[in-house]
């Protein structure tokens, strides 16, 4: 409320999401994000995200050439929706990221009406 009661009185409220200052935003029409090739260590991929009830995020693990790795395609990914600071990405094939650790991979993120703040391997 600005200028409430008197022209010199100001009251402004800002809200900052915990661990979410900058994001990749996807409108309802959807977008895709593709990372550069990299190596990782760990056995779990966690993301910090939020979506509307109609939106979701799906993660695809690709090889160095950009081809989806069997069991890790966006179609195999269990859709992530809601608002989580740290949520593990899982695939319906129950594929384990241990098999990809140390190899060169890329991540393809398919998003609709959502924000992705960060991802990390553990």
Buried (B, 14 or more C-beta within 10 A) or exposed (E): EEEEEEEEEEEEEEEEEEEBEEBBEBEEEEBEBEEEEEEBEEEEBBBBBBBBEEBBBBBBBBBEEEEBBEBBBBEBBEEBBBBBBEBEBBBEEEBEBEEBBEEEBBBBBBBBBBBBBBBEBE
